[in-house]
């Protein structure tokens, strides 16, 4: 992940999507769910925030970032 990128949460309806915001590119990237092949999403903001904390700390959940 570049120095000008950070994690964020995007809300669409009642779902919360952890995303990588790339300020240099001016956009964001959704994170794929390796178990389903779809986009990773949660039904509450707290779960999405926990994912981001795990990803920042390198404790599973965002391998490769």
C-alpha positions in Angstrom: 0.0 0.0 0.0 1.5 3.4 -1.0 2.2 6.1 1.5 -0.7 8.1 0.1 -3.2 5.4 0.7 -5.2 4.6 3.9 -8.1 2.5 5.0 -11.7 3.8 5.2 -15.3 2.6 5.4 -17.8 3.1 2.7 -21.5 2.8 3.5 -24.0 1.7 0.9 -27.5 1.2 2.2 -27.2 -0.9 5.3 -23.8 -2.5 4.4 -20.4 -1.3 5.4 -17.4 -1.9 3.0 -13.8 -1.6 4.2 -11.9 0.1 1.4 -8.4 1.3 0.6 -8.5 5.0 -0.3 -5.7 6.0 -2.7 -5.3 9.7 -2.5 -2.7 9.8 -5.2 -5.0 8.1 -7.7 -8.1 9.9 -6.5 -10.2 6.9 -5.8 -10.8 3.8 -3.7 -10.4 0.1 -4.0 -12.9 -2.4 -2.5 -11.4 -5.5 -0.8 -12.2 -8.9 -2.1 -13.6 -11.6 0.2 -11.5 -14.7 -0.5 -14.1 -17.0 1.0 -16.9 -15.9 -1.4 -15.1 -14.3 -4.3 -17.2 -11.2 -3.8 -16.6 -7.9 -2.2 -15.9 -7.8 1.5 -18.8 -6.2 3.5 -20.3 -6.1 6.9 -23.8 -5.4 8.3 -22.4 -3.1 11.1 -19.8 -0.4 11.2 -18.0 -1.9 14.3 -17.2 -5.1 12.4 -15.8 -3.1 9.5 -13.7 -1.1 11.9 -12.3 -4.2 13.5 -11.3 -5.5 10.1 -9.4 -2.3 9.4 -7.6 -2.5 12.7 -6.5 -6.1 12.0 -5.4 -5.1 8.6 -3.3 -2.1 9.9 -1.7 -4.4 12.5 -1.0 -7.2 10.1 -3.0 -9.7 12.2 -4.8 -11.6 9.4 -7.6 -10.3 7.3 -5.8 -8.2 4.7 -2.9 -10.3 3.5 -0.9 -8.5 0.9 -1.5 -5.0 2.1 
